[in-house]
Amino acid sequence: MASRTGHFYIDQTCIGCGACEHACPGKADAIYAVEGDFLGRLAIDLAECIDCGFCVPLCPVACIHDARSEGIVEGSGAYARLTELQAWAKP
């Protein structure tokens, strides 16, 4: 797989509801609980994120952002790794 990382991130307004974690595709499993965070907030492992964006509309507090659309990083191809992941999952 490519070494490119994902572009989505969760900000500090996360309430730890877990909706995004359940939306993350099983083979990607890029969302995890922040260890030691007493609010139970979540974060995205950028190396595992496939940029599918399934988590974004499920967040009740709109704390998941795409760094590309906010001008934080440059990037393209939101589904670039999704195709690679699907090919990997077939065998």
C-alpha positions in Angstrom: 0.0 0.0 0.0 1.0 3.6 -0.5 2.7 5.5 2.3 0.3 8.4 2.0 -1.6 9.2 5.1 -5.3 10.2 5.6 -6.4 13.7 5.9 -9.3 13.6 8.4 -8.8 14.6 12.0 -11.0 14.9 15.1 -10.7 18.1 17.1 -10.9 18.7 20.9 -14.7 19.1 20.8 -15.2 15.4 20.6 -17.7 14.0 23.1 -16.6 10.4 22.9 -19.9 9.1 21.6 -18.3 6.5 19.4 -20.5 7.1 16.3 -17.5 7.7 14.1 -15.7 4.5 15.4 -18.6 2.4 14.3 -18.7 4.1 10.9 -15.0 3.4 10.1 -14.7 0.4 7.7 -13.6 -2.8 9.5 -10.5 -3.3 7.5 -9.3 0.3 8.0 -10.2 0.5 11.8 -8.5 4.0 11.9 -10.5 5.5 14.8 -9.4 4.8 18.3 -10.0 6.0 21.9 -7.4 8.4 23.2 -5.7 6.5 26.0 -6.0 8.2 29.4 -8.6 10.8 28.2 -11.2 11.1 30.9 -13.8 12.3 28.4 -13.3 9.2 26.2 -12.5 11.3 23.2 -11.5 9.6 19.9 -8.7 10.2 17.4 -7.9 9.1 13.8 -4.8 7.1 13.0 -3.7 9.0 9.9 -1.6 6.0 8.7 -4.7 3.8 8.7 -7.3 6.3 7.5 -8.5 5.6 4.0 -10.2 9.0 3.6 -13.6 7.5 3.0 -15.3 10.2 5.1 -18.0 7.8 6.4 -17.4 9.1 9.9 -18.1 12.8 9.1 -21.9 12.9 8.8 -22.4 10.7 11.8 -20.6 13.0 14.3 -23.3 14.8 16.4 -21.0 17.7 17.3 -19.2 18.1 13.8 -15.7 17.6 15.3 -14.3 15.6 12.3 -12.6 17.7 9.7 -10.8 17.3 6.4 -7.5 19.1 6.6 -7.5 19.5 2.8 -10.7 21.5 2.7 -9.6 23.7 5.5 -6.3 24.5 3.8 -4.2 22.8 6.5 -2.6 20.4 4.0 -2.7 19.9 0.3 -4.0 16.6 -1.1 -6.2 14.9 -3.5 -8.1 11.7 -4.1 -10.3 11.1 -1.1 -10.8 7.5 -2.2 -7.2 6.7 -3.3 -6.5 4.2 -0.5 -10.0 2.8 -0.6 -9.4 1.1 -4.0 -6.1 -0.3 -2.6 -7.8 -1.6 0.5 -10.6 -3.3 -1.5 -8.0 -5.0 -3.7 -6.2 -6.2 -0.5 -9.4 -7.5 1.1 -10.4 -9.6 -1.9 -7.9 -12.5 -1.3 
